[in-house]
Amino acid sequence: MRTCNAGALTESPVGPLSPFAEPPTLDPALNLEREARYAREVERPSFRIWRSRDCVVLGRFLIADEEVRLSVAEELGVPVLRRTSGGGAVFHDPGNVNYSIYLPEGGAPGFSIEERLRALSFPVTGLLDLLDARWTWEPPNSIYVDGAKVSGSAQAASGGRLLHHGTLLVDSDLEKMSRLLKPGGRSRVAPVLNLSDIMDGLTVGEAERLLHSVLAGRGPSR
């Protein structure tokens, strides 16, 4: 684990990004459809911030019953879906904020995969710096605060295009997450933490605003 606040990359390594103007939705399937479509069709470097209702989203190569307690998912009415990128199984709910970066000409040339994951996770590291939170980067794709994971990321590259997306635990139902996700699968098991538990007054809306500011290249005080 490496401490990265000092001298860390907390602004875009790929130049200006344009926000998507879209009707918001909490529909998990629609959000994943948008991810795949925007990654294919975007014409300029862009970003969006989004949330979904309760669901589990699997990385492209995972096997559902190795990662998820499917009987619990059925009992709770939680859909299990799949995204185009690799990485682990992720629990989504309205307390988990997601960001996506769409790069039509790829991004961060000359970087290794891990370096690119770290570089394009700047929205979360930038937000944490604004909150004066001491964070660490855990290879290959995780950000920790106070010894617990608050963010992970994944990427998908196709036809010279790149999609990078990540999560941020703000006020998620961690008990439900624990019930749904199995230990011992290909996904790395880690302690997790909601930022709202250590940042008094931090709401999902405030986290979205700060993420938007960092992604848009602004650096407001909280």
C-alpha positions as CSV (number, residue, x, y, z in Angstrom):
1,M,0.0,0.0,0.0
2,R,1.4,3.4,-0.9
3,T,0.6,6.8,0.6
4,C,-0.1,9.1,-2.3
5,N,-1.5,12.5,-1.0
6,A,1.9,14.2,-1.4
7,G,2.6,15.0,-5.1
8,A,-0.4,12.9,-6.2
9,L,-2.1,13.3,-9.5
10,T,-5.4,15.0,-8.6
11,E,-6.3,16.6,-12.0
12,S,-7.1,15.3,-15.4
13,P,-4.1,13.7,-17.2
14,V,-5.9,13.8,-20.5
15,G,-6.9,17.5,-20.7
16,P,-10.4,19.1,-20.4
17,L,-13.5,16.9,-20.0
18,S,-17.0,17.8,-21.0
19,P,-20.0,16.9,-18.8
20,F,-22.9,14.9,-20.3
21,A,-26.2,16.6,-20.1
22,E,-28.7,13.8,-19.7
23,P,-31.8,13.0,-17.7
24,P,-30.7,11.3,-14.5
25,T,-31.8,7.7,-13.8
26,L,-31.4,5.2,-11.0
27,D,-32.3,2.3,-13.4
28,P,-29.2,0.0,-13.2
29,A,-29.8,-1.6,-16.6
30,L,-30.2,1.8,-18.3
31,N,-27.1,3.1,-16.6
32,L,-25.1,0.2,-17.9
33,E,-26.6,0.5,-21.4
34,R,-25.5,4.2,-21.3
35,E,-22.0,3.2,-20.3
36,A,-21.6,0.9,-23.3
37,R,-23.2,3.3,-25.7
38,Y,-21.3,6.4,-24.6
39,A,-18.1,4.5,-24.7
40,R,-18.8,3.6,-28.4
41,E,-20.2,6.9,-29.6
42,V,-18.7,9.8,-27.6
43,E,-16.9,12.3,-29.9
44,R,-14.9,14.3,-27.4
45,P,-13.4,13.5,-23.9
46,S,-16.4,13.5,-21.6
47,F,-17.6,12.5,-18.1
48,R,-20.7,11.8,-16.2
49,I,-21.7,11.2,-12.6
50,W,-24.4,8.7,-11.8
51,R,-26.1,6.4,-9.3
52,S,-28.2,3.3,-9.4
53,R,-30.8,1.5,-7.4
54,D,-29.7,-1.6,-5.5
55,C,-27.9,-4.1,-7.8
56,V,-24.7,-6.1,-8.1
57,V,-22.5,-5.4,-11.2
58,L,-20.0,-8.0,-12.2
59,G,-16.8,-7.5,-14.1
60,R,-16.8,-8.8,-17.6
61,F,-15.0,-12.1,-16.9
62,L,-16.5,-13.0,-13.5
63,I,-18.8,-16.0,-12.8
64,A,-21.9,-14.9,-10.9
65,D,-22.3,-17.7,-8.4
66,E,-18.6,-17.4,-7.4
67,E,-19.0,-13.8,-6.5
68,V,-22.6,-13.3,-5.4
69,R,-24.9,-15.1,-3.0
70,L,-27.6,-15.5,-5.7
71,S,-30.2,-16.8,-3.3
72,V,-29.9,-13.6,-1.2
73,A,-30.0,-11.5,-4.3
74,E,-33.2,-13.2,-5.3
75,E,-34.7,-12.9,-1.8
76,L,-33.9,-9.1,-1.7
77,G,-35.0,-8.5,-5.3
78,V,-31.5,-7.3,-6.2
79,P,-30.6,-7.8,-9.9
80,V,-27.1,-9.1,-10.9
81,L,-25.8,-7.4,-14.0
82,R,-22.6,-7.4,-16.0
83,R,-20.5,-4.5,-17.3
84,T,-18.1,-4.2,-20.3
85,S,-15.0,-3.6,-18.1
86,G,-13.0,-6.1,-16.1
87,G,-12.5,-5.9,-12.4
88,G,-14.5,-7.2,-9.4
89,A,-18.1,-7.5,-8.3
90,V,-19.5,-4.2,-7.1
91,F,-22.6,-3.5,-5.0
92,H,-24.5,-0.4,-6.2
93,D,-27.2,1.5,-4.3
94,P,-28.1,5.2,-4.2
95,G,-25.5,5.8,-1.5
96,N,-22.7,4.8,-3.9
97,V,-21.7,7.5,-6.4
98,N,-20.2,6.5,-9.7
99,Y,-18.2,8.5,-12.2
100,S,-17.3,7.7,-15.8
101,I,-14.7,9.1,-18.2
102,Y,-15.1,8.5,-21.9
103,L,-12.0,9.0,-24.1
104,P,-12.6,8.6,-27.9
105,E,-8.9,8.5,-28.6
106,G,-7.7,6.5,-25.6
107,G,-5.9,8.1,-22.8
108,A,-2.7,8.5,-20.8
109,P,-0.3,7.1,-23.5
110,G,2.8,5.5,-22.3
111,F,1.2,4.5,-19.0
112,S,1.0,0.9,-17.8
113,I,-2.5,-0.4,-17.1
114,E,-2.0,0.2,-13.3
115,E,-0.6,3.7,-13.9
116,R,-3.6,4.5,-16.1
117,L,-6.0,3.3,-13.5
118,R,-4.3,5.4,-10.9
119,A,-4.1,8.5,-13.1
120,L,-7.7,8.4,-14.2
121,S,-8.9,7.9,-10.6
122,F,-8.1,11.6,-10.1
123,P,-11.8,12.5,-9.5
124,V,-11.8,10.6,-6.2
125,T,-8.3,11.6,-5.1
126,G,-9.1,15.2,-5.9
127,L,-12.3,15.1,-3.9
128,L,-10.5,13.5,-0.9
129,D,-7.8,16.3,-1.1
130,L,-10.6,18.9,-1.0
131,L,-11.9,17.2,2.1
132,D,-8.4,17.1,3.7
133,A,-8.7,13.3,3.9
134,R,-5.5,11.2,4.0
135,W,-5.8,8.5,1.4
136,T,-3.7,5.6,0.1
137,W,-3.6,3.9,-3.3
138,E,-3.7,0.1,-3.2
139,P,-2.7,-1.5,-6.5
140,P,-4.1,-2.2,-8.9
141,N,-7.3,-0.1,-8.6
142,S,-8.4,0.8,-5.1
143,I,-8.3,3.9,-2.8
144,Y,-8.3,3.6,1.0
145,V,-9.1,6.0,3.8
146,D,-8.4,5.0,7.4
147,G,-7.4,1.5,6.3
148,A,-10.7,0.8,4.5
149,K,-11.6,0.9,0.8
150,V,-13.8,3.8,-0.3
151,S,-13.3,3.6,-4.1
152,G,-12.4,1.1,-6.9
153,S,-12.1,1.5,-10.6
154,A,-12.1,-0.4,-13.9
155,Q,-11.5,0.2,-17.6
156,A,-12.5,-1.1,-21.0
157,A,-10.6,-0.4,-24.2
158,S,-11.9,-1.1,-27.7
159,G,-11.2,0.3,-31.1
160,G,-8.8,2.9,-29.7
161,R,-11.4,4.1,-27.3
162,L,-11.2,4.0,-23.5
163,L,-13.8,3.9,-20.8
164,H,-12.7,4.4,-17.2
165,H,-15.3,4.3,-14.4
166,G,-15.1,4.2,-10.6
167,T,-17.2,4.1,-7.5
168,L,-17.2,6.2,-4.3
169,L,-18.8,4.9,-1.1
170,V,-20.6,7.9,0.5
171,D,-23.6,6.5,2.3
172,S,-24.1,2.9,1.0
173,D,-25.8,0.0,2.8
174,L,-22.6,-1.9,3.8
175,E,-24.6,-4.6,5.6
176,K,-26.5,-5.4,2.5
177,M,-23.3,-5.4,0.5
178,S,-21.8,-7.9,2.9
179,R,-24.8,-10.2,2.6
180,L,-24.7,-10.2,-1.2
181,L,-21.0,-10.4,-2.0
182,K,-19.2,-13.7,-1.4
183,P,-15.7,-13.8,0.0
184,G,-13.3,-16.2,-1.8
185,G,-14.2,-15.3,-5.4
186,R,-11.9,-13.6,-7.9
187,S,-12.9,-10.2,-6.5
188,R,-10.5,-9.0,-3.8
189,V,-12.2,-8.9,-0.4
190,A,-11.4,-5.7,1.5
191,P,-12.8,-3.8,4.5
192,V,-15.0,-0.9,3.3
193,L,-16.0,2.5,4.7
194,N,-18.6,5.1,3.9
195,L,-17.1,8.6,3.7
196,S,-20.1,10.0,5.5
197,D,-19.0,8.0,8.6
198,I,-15.8,10.0,8.9
199,M,-16.8,13.3,7.2
200,D,-19.5,15.0,9.3
201,G,-22.2,16.5,7.1
202,L,-21.0,14.9,3.8
203,T,-24.1,14.0,1.7
204,V,-24.4,12.2,-1.6
205,G,-25.3,15.5,-3.2
206,E,-22.2,17.2,-1.8
207,A,-20.0,14.3,-3.0
208,E,-21.5,14.6,-6.5
209,R,-20.9,18.3,-6.5
210,L,-17.3,17.9,-5.5
211,L,-16.7,15.1,-8.0
212,H,-18.2,17.3,-10.8
213,S,-15.9,20.2,-9.8
214,V,-12.8,18.1,-10.0
215,L,-13.8,16.4,-13.3
216,A,-14.7,19.8,-14.8
217,G,-11.3,21.2,-13.8
218,R,-12.4,23.4,-11.0
219,G,-11.1,23.2,-7.4
220,P,-13.6,24.8,-5.0
221,S,-13.3,24.8,-1.3
222,R,-15.9,22.8,0.5
